[in-house]
Amino acid sequence: MEEVILQKIKELEQSHQVKILYACESGSRAWGFPSPDSDFDIRFIYTRHKDTYLSITEQRDVIEPPVDEVLDVSGWDIRKGLQLFLKSNAPLYEWLQSPIVYQEETDFKQTLKGLMEKYFSPRSGCHHYLSMAYNTFTNELEGDVVKVKKYFYVLRPMLACQWILAGKGVPPMEFATLRTLITDEAIQKEIDHLLEVKVNADEQTTIAPVLALHQWIAGTLEQCKQLSAELPAVRNDTTELDVLFRKYIAYDF
């Protein structure tokens, strides 16, 4: 499958006349809990020729090919990526940590990764992850049966929020690291069971709600909500990222 993905990256570079500086896996395969039929969520940052950034004509800042059953591919222009990095965009900070990298040109990824702690906003990160967890818990884990995968779509962002509140900085992308925060052995066993089900079942597999897990999640989310409200905002200027922008658009491709 990697060969198919690399070929797709080349096709996008040629058809859009861009250079993809960094491409990675961003979904359940990178998080560490894919199902047998999970698609491939490929995200990337690209740059155009430097002259296009000096034109009075604005260029579209995203590339979004049609999604199919196997590949979900999309990317951001470097200017958009750096603007979002400045705002401590949580998905971008995850991409930079992905354990599955498809393409990496220059030191772009490593440079930004080295700046994450400096630009990371605990307040912004907490609000992002808490919103994700709350929305999924409220809308997807109600009823007599629930999709197994939705538990992980609550647990991962909720634990990321806890990671931030514990003062650990940028939360890791991988679920296995995040779950080290859980000290309740009974909850760990419930999660082990859900992981076993998920890795052997398709994306639509449902089970009866796990009451103990529901109660623990509800209590943890409420605690995170109260603590995150006390986090201060973080503001950075653009000077350092402007320098990086000029550096990487000068990249000759």
C-alpha positions, 0 to 999 in steps of 0.5 A: 500500500505504501507504493500506492500512496507514494505514487499518489503523492507524486501525482499530486506534486505533478498535477498541482505543480507543488513540492510536498515537504512532509506527508504522514498518516494522521488517523487511527493507523497512526494513533495505534488502533486501526481496524482491518478495514480502516482507510489511510488518512494521509495529510501533507504540507506543500510549497509552490514555486516561490514566484507564486507567493509574489503574485497578486493572484491568490492561490488556493491553500489546500489540496483535497482530492476526492476521497475513496474507500481506501485513501483520504488525502489532503494537504495545506500550503506552507503558509496556511500550515505555518499560520495554524502552527502559530495558533497551536493547531492540534491536528498539525502538531499531531501530524508532526509526531506521526510514527508513519511518514510517507515523505519528508523533504528538507528539515522542515518537519524536524524544525517545526517539531523542535518549535512545538513546545515553544508555540504550544498553547495548553488552553487552545489544545485543551479546548480542542481535545475537550470539544472533540471528546464531549461531542463524540461522547454525547452524540455517538455513545448513547443508545442500546448499542454503540460503535466500538471505535467511538470509544477511542474517539472519546478516550484519545482526545480526553487523555490528550486533555489530561496530558496537557492539564498534567503539565506535560506539554504537547500531548503525544499522538499515539494512544499507547502513550496517552493511556499511561495516564490511567491508573485504574487497572479495571479501566485499563482492562476494559480498554484492553478488551475494546482494543482486542475487539477493534483490531479484529472487527470492521469499522461498523462493529457495535457492542452494548455500552460499557457502563463502568467506562461510561461513568469514568469518562463522564467524571473525567470529562467534567474534571477536565472542563473545570481545570481547562477553564483556568489555563492562560492564553499564549500569544507568539509573534510571527517573526520566527515563522516568517523566516521559516516561510521564506526559507522553505519557499526558496526550496528549488524543486 
